[in-house]
Amino acid sequence: MQTLCDALADVVFFVKDEAGRYTHANLTLVRRLGLKRREDVIGRGVEDVFPARLAARYAQQDRRVLEGGTIEDQLEVHLYPNRRPGWCLTGKRPLPLAGGRRGLIGLSRDLGAPDGRDPTFERLGRVVAHMQAHYAEPLRVAALAQLAGLSVAQLERHFQRVFQLSPQQSLIKLRIEAAMRELCGEARIAEVGLACGFTDQSAFARQFKATVGMTPRDYRALHRDEGWPGGAR
């Protein structure tokens, strides 16, 4: 699997042991960590290859999976060494090991470009344009479906096919992207959250951390820290 995924520039693949140390990592992961050799990753934990602010969240995810949980198509932002955010969908599953031990296997795939050839692309484009213009407002999926002339179930299905995301995930993506831009400025964090469509500061902090891997405050501090590293894990 590692060898197969080495050829996929848009997929990060990894396996970790019961202590959360990498036992396998494809070359995409190695490169996105800013490293040159697979051996620079194998045997190390997230705390060894990521800044502490990022590593804490990734380690929390790993503990959840090592305890038997799963993560399915979680929308996340990966922060790369050139400071360019990259959106992906991440999955992690427990992996049985010899002697009754448990590790984990994970895969993150970059969010691809929308399928502009899909017959519903134009009508879905009306929904996306509306979301882009009104992401800071309360938006109901039923109202978005009506805008596209579709049922809620049809809207969900077509969105997944064309954008690889649900309408709810697409809205979260828009709001988090706006928040990342605003956090580069001087506005108070609570003001940023409200301006980006979150009902209160705690909801903003919770969703931002789940998506970006750190709190808005930590993201602002990391962004201002010259030369910070990052990547997919």
C-alpha positions, -999 to +999 in steps of 0.1 A: +000+000+000+028+024+008+045+017-025+012+022-044+006+055-026+041+068-033+029+075-068-001+096-057+008+132-053-026+141-039-028+113-013-011+111+021-008+075+035+005+064+069+005+036+094+013+041+131+021+017+159+004+014+193+024+044+206+015+066+176+049+063+159+050+061+121+058+027+108+049+035+072+046+068+053+043+075+016+066+099-001+038+126-004+037+128+034+075+130+036+077+158+011+049+178+027+067+176+060+096+193+043+118+162+047+138+143+021+138+106+032+112+082+045+136+073+072+133+109+086+096+100+095+096+063+104+099+057+141+089+092+150+056+106+165+037+137+155+054+156+183+087+150+165+077+163+131+051+191+138+050+222+159+035+216+193+002+235+185-004+211+156+010+179+172-014+181+202-045+179+180-031+151+158-021+131+188-056+135+202-070+121+170-046+092+172-056+083+207-092+082+198-085+058+169-061+037+190-089+033+216-111+018+188-128+048+172-128+058+136-125+090+116-144+091+083-140+118+056-132+146+081-128+179+063-094+194+074-069+220+065-033+209+062-008+237+067+023+234+045+058+249+049+051+276+023+021+287+045-004+276+018-034+259+033-046+227+016-080+212+020-084+174+024-107+147+036-090+125+062-099+090+074-082+069+102-090+034+113-077+010+140-053-016+127-049-049+145-013-058+152+005-090+164+001-099+200-033-083+204-019-048+200-036-020+180-021+005+156-038+027+131-039+033+094-048+066+078-053+083+045-058+119+035-068+129+000-066+164-013-099+180-022-100+180-060-115+205-084-152+204-089-165+183-118-176+211-142-189+185-167-216+172-144-251+180-157-260+196-123-229+218-121-247+250-133-276+247-109-252+238-080-231+268-090-261+290-081-261+275-046-223+279-042-225+316-053-253+322-028-232+305+000-201+326-009-222+358-007-240+349+025-218+325+045-219+348+075-256+344+077-277+314+089-282+291+059-306+262+058-299+232+036-337+231+027-335+267+014-303+259-006-320+229-022-350+250-032-326+275-048-312+247-070-347+232-077-338+200-059-349+180-029-326+180+001-315+144-006-308+153-043-287+183-033-267+162-008-260+135-034-251+159-063-229+180-040-209+149-030-205+139-066-195+173-079-176+189-050-167+158-029-183+176+000-217+179+016-234+213+015-227+216+052-190+208+047-189+234+019-203+260+042-178+252+069-150+254+043-161+289+033-164+301+069-130+287+079-113+301+049-127+335+057-117+331+094-081+323+084-079+354+063-094+376+091-070+361+117-041+375+097-054+410+107-060+428+140-097+421+147-105+404+180-110+367+177-146+369+189-153+395+162-138+372+136-160+343+146-192+364+144-181+380+111-176+345+096-210+331+106-203+314+139-229+319+167-204+325+195-167+323+203-168+288+217-186+274+186-160+292+165-131+279+185-145+243+185-151+242+147-118+259+139-098+235+160-116+205+145-108+217+110-074+234+112-060+214+141-055+243+165-075+272+181-079+305+163-056+321+188-029+295+182-034+299+144-029+336+147+003+331+167+016+305+143+009+326+113+030+354+128+058+331+136+083+334+108+093+301+091+067+278+108+065+243+094+034+222+088+019+195+067-003+165+066+001+138+092 
